[in-house]
Amino acid sequence: METEKSLVKEIEVNTVISGLYAGERITKDIYGYHIGDILLNREAYKKIEKTNLKSPSTSKSSKGLARAKILFGTFIVPGANFLLSDSVKKDLENAVVFARITWRDDQTSEVFMQEVIFKELTGRKDVFDLAQDASAHIHDIGKNAIDRLKMNNSKPLYAEEYCKEGFNLPSVIKIVDKAAARANNQFLNGAVGWCEKIDNLETMSIFSSFVKSSGITFTPSAQSNAIYYRNPHAPDQYIMVDELFKEVQESRAAELEQVASKLGATYFKVEMVDSSVMKSNKERKASNEANAFYIVKAGSNSSYTEDSLNQMGHSIVAESHFSEKRDPAAPELSWFAQNQKIKSIIEMRLGEGGDKLQSHSINIKCSNYSVMNSETAGNLDAVIKKIGGKTKANMKKHVEQERNQNLIFYMEF
């Protein structure tokens, strides 16, 4: 016969006991509750519901004992195949629950958690149902410990500090709701946000009420719960990460248009060429036509439609005709300040005999002018995963895509 010791199964409160993420703990930081690195918000899961994990078997041999370690005490708790002391059942049945989390991909996790957490995650804000003399004491100890932990990992940001000369803005900013943040974090009283370092990236969260006073331009707009990345060529501009690579592409194209205009071009065009799409097309076709690289001649007389260009890995990013000829002038460069081909064409147009130049085409590798490298992109993805927000952006994927992309910059004079 099995001994009582062999039947004892120890589980800790706020632990995934089976299913997806089994063995992971529920933790809380300034952004909310997490299982591992997954932020428990409505974008992560479909629903959380209580479950009854009691076994249909009533034989004594199928039952064991479970001990749940709740902070500084050890208590017997109800659950599947568990014997429960009648003297503690009434006090604890509302203190801890078994719950099932159904994730967005329909996988599930069985979780043993404090009911106060269950209520917060499901939107029920009623009072935690432990006996007052025990629960209030444990809750206060836990809350104070969490507050101290938050203070160690994060630094409150005050308006006086932010406005000081020499204050360095970080790479990443998240806009947060002031009321919600301060309600959960007493150490933020009087602050306009907080700063922290996550995965080697300096990060700042500011309250939505401070956005107008911050002097920062948020592109395309300032939105609560959104995450932004700093424009390396416009220090006071932060771009929403979901729109980052689109905005960067448009900014680079606008700079090339400015170059064309300043140099006196009568026509210019910027095309995006994606070699990965071209390679895929080539592999799908066996004809001689497919063996060509589908390089479209950069010029104003092309007969290709935009749809046909897209299918071949080409897209027109910018195109314009200028109504009259103008004397060339030196353009201002940001993205392409170190591009020797562009600097060379500027010197040619401004130098003697520059008016004899009729057209010119420059091939620009996008990865050489990316807003971030692969390592930073991976770190930013980790930050996004950690602090949540409403973004679904994948920075590393975008950076990898840029490795296959070139810009063809064509001008006619």
MIMIRO-759293 format. One record per residue (C-alpha): x, y, z. Coordinates in steps of 0.25 Angstrom, whole numbers. Example, Ala and Ser with C-alpha at 12.3 -4.5 7.8 and 13.67 -1.06 7.14 Angstrom:
% residues 2
<X: 49, Y: -18, Z: 31>;
<X: 55, Y: -4, Z: 29>;
//
This chain:
% residues 413
<X: 0, Y: 0, Z: 0>;
<X: 5, Y: 14, Z: -4>;
<X: 9, Y: 22, Z: 8>;
<X: 3, Y: 36, Z: 11>;
<X: 17, Y: 42, Z: 7>;
<X: 17, Y: 36, Z: -7>;
<X: 3, Y: 42, Z: -9>;
<X: 7, Y: 56, Z: -6>;
<X: 8, Y: 65, Z: -18>;
<X: 13, Y: 79, Z: -15>;
<X: 8, Y: 90, Z: -24>;
<X: 10, Y: 105, Z: -23>;
<X: 0, Y: 116, Z: -24>;
<X: 0, Y: 124, Z: -37>;
<X: 6, Y: 112, Z: -45>;
<X: 2, Y: 106, Z: -58>;
<X: 0, Y: 91, Z: -54>;
<X: -3, Y: 86, Z: -68>;
<X: -4, Y: 89, Z: -83>;
<X: 3, Y: 100, Z: -90>;
<X: 14, Y: 107, Z: -81>;
<X: 13, Y: 96, Z: -71>;
<X: 22, Y: 99, Z: -59>;
<X: 22, Y: 114, Z: -62>;
<X: 19, Y: 124, Z: -51>;
<X: 9, Y: 135, Z: -51>;
<X: 17, Y: 148, Z: -48>;
<X: 13, Y: 163, Z: -47>;
<X: 21, Y: 175, Z: -51>;
<X: 17, Y: 189, Z: -54>;
<X: 11, Y: 185, Z: -67>;
<X: 2, Y: 174, Z: -61>;
<X: 2, Y: 159, Z: -59>;
<X: 11, Y: 150, Z: -67>;
<X: 12, Y: 135, Z: -70>;
<X: 27, Y: 134, Z: -73>;
<X: 29, Y: 145, Z: -83>;
<X: 14, Y: 146, Z: -88>;
<X: 7, Y: 158, Z: -83>;
<X: -7, Y: 153, Z: -79>;
<X: -16, Y: 163, Z: -86>;
<X: -28, Y: 161, Z: -95>;
<X: -19, Y: 161, Z: -108>;
<X: -12, Y: 148, Z: -102>;
<X: -24, Y: 140, Z: -98>;
<X: -39, Y: 137, Z: -102>;
<X: -44, Y: 134, Z: -88>;
<X: -41, Y: 130, Z: -74>;
<X: -51, Y: 122, Z: -66>;
<X: -52, Y: 114, Z: -53>;
<X: -51, Y: 99, Z: -54>;
<X: -54, Y: 87, Z: -45>;
<X: -42, Y: 78, Z: -46>;
<X: -48, Y: 68, Z: -36>;
<X: -46, Y: 54, Z: -40>;
<X: -58, Y: 45, Z: -43>;
<X: -51, Y: 34, Z: -35>;
<X: -55, Y: 33, Z: -21>;
<X: -45, Y: 22, Z: -17>;
<X: -36, Y: 26, Z: -5>;
<X: -24, Y: 20, Z: -13>;
<X: -26, Y: 30, Z: -24>;
<X: -26, Y: 42, Z: -15>;
<X: -14, Y: 49, Z: -10>;
<X: -10, Y: 61, Z: -2>;
<X: -7, Y: 75, Z: -8>;
<X: 0, Y: 86, Z: -1>;
<X: 0, Y: 100, Z: -6>;
<X: 11, Y: 110, Z: -2>;
<X: 5, Y: 123, Z: 0>;
<X: 16, Y: 133, Z: 3>;
<X: 20, Y: 130, Z: 17>;
<X: 10, Y: 119, Z: 20>;
<X: 6, Y: 105, Z: 16>;
<X: -8, Y: 102, Z: 14>;
<X: -16, Y: 90, Z: 9>;
<X: -25, Y: 94, Z: -3>;
<X: -36, Y: 87, Z: -11>;
<X: -34, Y: 81, Z: -25>;
<X: -33, Y: 69, Z: -33>;
<X: -30, Y: 56, Z: -25>;
<X: -27, Y: 64, Z: -13>;
<X: -32, Y: 61, Z: 1>;
<X: -36, Y: 74, Z: 8>;
<X: -37, Y: 77, Z: 23>;
<X: -51, Y: 81, Z: 26>;
<X: -46, Y: 91, Z: 36>;
<X: -39, Y: 99, Z: 25>;
<X: -48, Y: 97, Z: 13>;
<X: -58, Y: 108, Z: 16>;
<X: -47, Y: 118, Z: 18>;
<X: -39, Y: 115, Z: 6>;
<X: -49, Y: 111, Z: -5>;
<X: -50, Y: 126, Z: -9>;
<X: -35, Y: 129, Z: -7>;
<X: -30, Y: 120, Z: -18>;
<X: -36, Y: 114, Z: -31>;
<X: -33, Y: 105, Z: -42>;
<X: -35, Y: 112, Z: -55>;
<X: -33, Y: 109, Z: -70>;
<X: -27, Y: 119, Z: -79>;
<X: -31, Y: 118, Z: -94>;
<X: -21, Y: 125, Z: -103>;
<X: -23, Y: 131, Z: -116>;
<X: -18, Y: 119, Z: -124>;
<X: -28, Y: 110, Z: -115>;
<X: -18, Y: 103, Z: -107>;
<X: -21, Y: 103, Z: -92>;
<X: -13, Y: 104, Z: -79>;
<X: -19, Y: 99, Z: -66>;
<X: -15, Y: 109, Z: -55>;
<X: -15, Y: 108, Z: -39>;
<X: -16, Y: 123, Z: -35>;
<X: -21, Y: 133, Z: -25>;
<X: -35, Y: 137, Z: -27>;
<X: -31, Y: 151, Z: -26>;
<X: -23, Y: 150, Z: -38>;
<X: -34, Y: 142, Z: -45>;
<X: -44, Y: 154, Z: -42>;
<X: -34, Y: 164, Z: -47>;
<X: -31, Y: 157, Z: -60>;
<X: -46, Y: 154, Z: -63>;
<X: -50, Y: 169, Z: -59>;
<X: -57, Y: 166, Z: -46>;
<X: -51, Y: 176, Z: -36>;
<X: -59, Y: 171, Z: -23>;
<X: -51, Y: 169, Z: -10>;
<X: -42, Y: 157, Z: -8>;
<X: -50, Y: 146, Z: -1>;
<X: -40, Y: 141, Z: 9>;
<X: -43, Y: 142, Z: 24>;
<X: -39, Y: 156, Z: 27>;
<X: -29, Y: 154, Z: 38>;
<X: -21, Y: 145, Z: 29>;
<X: -23, Y: 150, Z: 15>;
<X: -21, Y: 165, Z: 18>;
<X: -8, Y: 162, Z: 25>;
<X: -2, Y: 153, Z: 14>;
<X: -7, Y: 163, Z: 3>;
<X: -1, Y: 175, Z: 9>;
<X: 13, Y: 168, Z: 11>;
<X: 12, Y: 163, Z: -4>;
<X: 8, Y: 177, Z: -9>;
<X: 19, Y: 184, Z: -1>;
<X: 29, Y: 173, Z: -7>;
<X: 24, Y: 176, Z: -21>;
<X: 25, Y: 191, Z: -19>;
<X: 40, Y: 190, Z: -14>;
<X: 43, Y: 180, Z: -26>;
<X: 37, Y: 191, Z: -35>;
<X: 45, Y: 202, Z: -29>;
<X: 58, Y: 193, Z: -31>;
<X: 55, Y: 191, Z: -46>;
<X: 49, Y: 204, Z: -50>;
<X: 51, Y: 218, Z: -47>;
<X: 40, Y: 228, Z: -46>;
<X: 41, Y: 240, Z: -55>;
<X: 37, Y: 254, Z: -50>;
<X: 35, Y: 266, Z: -59>;
<X: 46, Y: 274, Z: -52>;
<X: 56, Y: 263, Z: -56>;
<X: 51, Y: 262, Z: -70>;
<X: 52, Y: 277, Z: -73>;
<X: 66, Y: 277, Z: -68>;
<X: 77, Y: 281, Z: -79>;
<X: 84, Y: 268, Z: -83>;
<X: 73, Y: 258, Z: -80>;
<X: 74, Y: 247, Z: -90>;
<X: 62, Y: 242, Z: -97>;
<X: 62, Y: 227, Z: -98>;
<X: 60, Y: 218, Z: -111>;
<X: 46, Y: 213, Z: -107>;
<X: 34, Y: 221, Z: -101>;
<X: 21, Y: 215, Z: -97>;
<X: 9, Y: 224, Z: -94>;
<X: 1, Y: 219, Z: -82>;
<X: -12, Y: 223, Z: -76>;
<X: -9, Y: 231, Z: -63>;
<X: -20, Y: 226, Z: -55>;
<X: -18, Y: 212, Z: -57>;
<X: -3, Y: 212, Z: -55>;
<X: -4, Y: 220, Z: -42>;
<X: -15, Y: 212, Z: -36>;
<X: -6, Y: 200, Z: -37>;
<X: 7, Y: 206, Z: -33>;
<X: 8, Y: 215, Z: -21>;
<X: 22, Y: 219, Z: -24>;
<X: 18, Y: 227, Z: -36>;
<X: 10, Y: 237, Z: -29>;
<X: 15, Y: 251, Z: -34>;
<X: 22, Y: 245, Z: -45>;
<X: 20, Y: 247, Z: -60>;
<X: 24, Y: 233, Z: -64>;
<X: 36, Y: 224, Z: -61>;
<X: 49, Y: 219, Z: -67>;
<X: 55, Y: 205, Z: -68>;
<X: 65, Y: 197, Z: -76>;
<X: 59, Y: 184, Z: -83>;
<X: 68, Y: 175, Z: -91>;
<X: 79, Y: 185, Z: -93>;
<X: 69, Y: 196, Z: -98>;
<X: 66, Y: 208, Z: -90>;
<X: 51, Y: 210, Z: -89>;
<X: 42, Y: 221, Z: -83>;
<X: 27, Y: 220, Z: -80>;
<X: 20, Y: 233, Z: -80>;
<X: 6, Y: 237, Z: -75>;
<X: -4, Y: 241, Z: -87>;
<X: -6, Y: 254, Z: -79>;
<X: 8, Y: 258, Z: -80>;
<X: 9, Y: 256, Z: -95>;
<X: 6, Y: 270, Z: -99>;
<X: 17, Y: 275, Z: -89>;
<X: 27, Y: 266, Z: -94>;
<X: 31, Y: 273, Z: -107>;
<X: 31, Y: 260, Z: -114>;
<X: 25, Y: 257, Z: -127>;
<X: 18, Y: 244, Z: -128>;
<X: 15, Y: 238, Z: -142>;
<X: 5, Y: 236, Z: -147>;
<X: -2, Y: 240, Z: -134>;
<X: -1, Y: 239, Z: -119>;
<X: -9, Y: 227, Z: -114>;
<X: -10, Y: 221, Z: -100>;
<X: -4, Y: 207, Z: -99>;
<X: 4, Y: 209, Z: -112>;
<X: 19, Y: 207, Z: -113>;
<X: 28, Y: 216, Z: -121>;
<X: 43, Y: 216, Z: -126>;
<X: 52, Y: 228, Z: -128>;
<X: 55, Y: 233, Z: -141>;
<X: 70, Y: 233, Z: -142>;
<X: 70, Y: 245, Z: -151>;
<X: 59, Y: 253, Z: -144>;
<X: 62, Y: 252, Z: -129>;
<X: 49, Y: 258, Z: -124>;
<X: 41, Y: 249, Z: -133>;
<X: 36, Y: 235, Z: -128>;
<X: 29, Y: 226, Z: -138>;
<X: 19, Y: 215, Z: -134>;
<X: 25, Y: 202, Z: -136>;
<X: 14, Y: 196, Z: -144>;
<X: 16, Y: 208, Z: -154>;
<X: 32, Y: 209, Z: -153>;
<X: 37, Y: 202, Z: -165>;
<X: 26, Y: 209, Z: -174>;
<X: 29, Y: 222, Z: -168>;
<X: 44, Y: 220, Z: -170>;
<X: 42, Y: 216, Z: -185>;
<X: 33, Y: 228, Z: -188>;
<X: 44, Y: 237, Z: -181>;
<X: 55, Y: 231, Z: -189>;
<X: 47, Y: 233, Z: -202>;
<X: 44, Y: 248, Z: -198>;
<X: 59, Y: 251, Z: -196>;
<X: 62, Y: 245, Z: -210>;
<X: 50, Y: 253, Z: -216>;
<X: 57, Y: 266, Z: -209>;
<X: 70, Y: 262, Z: -215>;
<X: 64, Y: 261, Z: -229>;
<X: 57, Y: 274, Z: -228>;
<X: 69, Y: 282, Z: -223>;
<X: 78, Y: 276, Z: -234>;
<X: 68, Y: 281, Z: -244>;
<X: 62, Y: 268, Z: -249>;
<X: 50, Y: 268, Z: -258>;
<X: 46, Y: 254, Z: -254>;
<X: 49, Y: 244, Z: -243>;
<X: 45, Y: 231, Z: -238>;
<X: 48, Y: 222, Z: -226>;
<X: 45, Y: 207, Z: -228>;
<X: 46, Y: 196, Z: -217>;
<X: 52, Y: 183, Z: -222>;
<X: 50, Y: 171, Z: -213>;
<X: 60, Y: 160, Z: -218>;
<X: 53, Y: 149, Z: -209>;
<X: 40, Y: 151, Z: -217>;
<X: 48, Y: 151, Z: -230>;
<X: 55, Y: 138, Z: -226>;
<X: 42, Y: 132, Z: -223>;
<X: 36, Y: 135, Z: -236>;
<X: 49, Y: 130, Z: -243>;
<X: 47, Y: 117, Z: -236>;
<X: 33, Y: 115, Z: -239>;
<X: 35, Y: 117, Z: -254>;
<X: 43, Y: 108, Z: -263>;
<X: 43, Y: 117, Z: -276>;
<X: 54, Y: 126, Z: -281>;
<X: 46, Y: 137, Z: -276>;
<X: 47, Y: 133, Z: -262>;
<X: 62, Y: 131, Z: -263>;
<X: 63, Y: 146, Z: -265>;
<X: 63, Y: 154, Z: -252>;
<X: 51, Y: 163, Z: -256>;
<X: 60, Y: 176, Z: -255>;
<X: 51, Y: 187, Z: -260>;
<X: 58, Y: 198, Z: -267>;
<X: 57, Y: 210, Z: -258>;
<X: 51, Y: 221, Z: -267>;
<X: 39, Y: 229, Z: -270>;
<X: 36, Y: 220, Z: -283>;
<X: 33, Y: 207, Z: -275>;
<X: 20, Y: 200, Z: -279>;
<X: 19, Y: 192, Z: -267>;
<X: 6, Y: 194, Z: -258>;
<X: 8, Y: 195, Z: -243>;
<X: 1, Y: 181, Z: -241>;
<X: 11, Y: 175, Z: -251>;
<X: 22, Y: 181, Z: -244>;
<X: 18, Y: 176, Z: -230>;
<X: 16, Y: 162, Z: -235>;
<X: 31, Y: 163, Z: -240>;
<X: 36, Y: 168, Z: -227>;
<X: 36, Y: 183, Z: -231>;
<X: 27, Y: 194, Z: -225>;
<X: 27, Y: 209, Z: -228>;
<X: 30, Y: 216, Z: -215>;
<X: 31, Y: 230, Z: -221>;
<X: 30, Y: 237, Z: -235>;
<X: 28, Y: 251, Z: -239>;
<X: 29, Y: 260, Z: -251>;
<X: 34, Y: 275, Z: -249>;
<X: 28, Y: 285, Z: -258>;
<X: 41, Y: 293, Z: -261>;
<X: 56, Y: 293, Z: -261>;
<X: 63, Y: 299, Z: -249>;
<X: 77, Y: 302, Z: -246>;
<X: 83, Y: 291, Z: -237>;
<X: 86, Y: 294, Z: -222>;
<X: 92, Y: 285, Z: -211>;
<X: 81, Y: 277, Z: -204>;
<X: 81, Y: 274, Z: -189>;
<X: 84, Y: 259, Z: -186>;
<X: 80, Y: 251, Z: -174>;
<X: 78, Y: 237, Z: -177>;
<X: 87, Y: 237, Z: -189>;
<X: 98, Y: 246, Z: -183>;
<X: 109, Y: 236, Z: -185>;
<X: 104, Y: 230, Z: -198>;
<X: 116, Y: 232, Z: -208>;
<X: 108, Y: 230, Z: -220>;
<X: 98, Y: 241, Z: -217>;
<X: 109, Y: 251, Z: -212>;
<X: 116, Y: 248, Z: -225>;
<X: 104, Y: 252, Z: -234>;
<X: 102, Y: 264, Z: -225>;
<X: 116, Y: 268, Z: -228>;
<X: 114, Y: 265, Z: -243>;
<X: 101, Y: 274, Z: -244>;
<X: 107, Y: 285, Z: -237>;
<X: 121, Y: 285, Z: -244>;
<X: 125, Y: 289, Z: -258>;
<X: 118, Y: 282, Z: -269>;
<X: 107, Y: 277, Z: -259>;
<X: 96, Y: 282, Z: -269>;
<X: 100, Y: 272, Z: -279>;
<X: 96, Y: 260, Z: -270>;
<X: 83, Y: 255, Z: -276>;
<X: 79, Y: 244, Z: -266>;
<X: 85, Y: 236, Z: -255>;
<X: 81, Y: 223, Z: -247>;
<X: 86, Y: 219, Z: -233>;
<X: 84, Y: 205, Z: -226>;
<X: 82, Y: 207, Z: -211>;
<X: 83, Y: 195, Z: -202>;
<X: 72, Y: 197, Z: -191>;
<X: 79, Y: 189, Z: -180>;
<X: 90, Y: 199, Z: -181>;
<X: 80, Y: 210, Z: -177>;
<X: 71, Y: 202, Z: -167>;
<X: 66, Y: 209, Z: -155>;
<X: 72, Y: 198, Z: -146>;
<X: 81, Y: 185, Z: -147>;
<X: 76, Y: 171, Z: -145>;
<X: 81, Y: 170, Z: -131>;
<X: 74, Y: 183, Z: -127>;
<X: 61, Y: 178, Z: -134>;
<X: 62, Y: 165, Z: -126>;
<X: 63, Y: 173, Z: -113>;
<X: 52, Y: 182, Z: -117>;
<X: 43, Y: 170, Z: -120>;
<X: 46, Y: 165, Z: -105>;
<X: 43, Y: 179, Z: -100>;
<X: 29, Y: 179, Z: -107>;
<X: 26, Y: 165, Z: -102>;
<X: 30, Y: 169, Z: -88>;
<X: 22, Y: 182, Z: -87>;
<X: 10, Y: 179, Z: -95>;
<X: 3, Y: 189, Z: -102>;
<X: -6, Y: 188, Z: -114>;
<X: 5, Y: 185, Z: -125>;
<X: 6, Y: 172, Z: -132>;
<X: 19, Y: 177, Z: -139>;
<X: 31, Y: 168, Z: -142>;
<X: 43, Y: 176, Z: -143>;
<X: 53, Y: 165, Z: -146>;
<X: 45, Y: 160, Z: -157>;
<X: 44, Y: 174, Z: -164>;
<X: 59, Y: 176, Z: -162>;
<X: 62, Y: 162, Z: -169>;
<X: 52, Y: 166, Z: -180>;
<X: 60, Y: 179, Z: -183>;
<X: 73, Y: 170, Z: -186>;
<X: 66, Y: 166, Z: -198>;
<X: 61, Y: 180, Z: -202>;
<X: 68, Y: 190, Z: -211>;
<X: 63, Y: 204, Z: -215>;
<X: 65, Y: 209, Z: -230>;
<X: 66, Y: 224, Z: -230>;
<X: 65, Y: 229, Z: -244>;
<X: 66, Y: 244, Z: -249>;
<X: 64, Y: 251, Z: -262>;
<X: 69, Y: 265, Z: -265>;
//
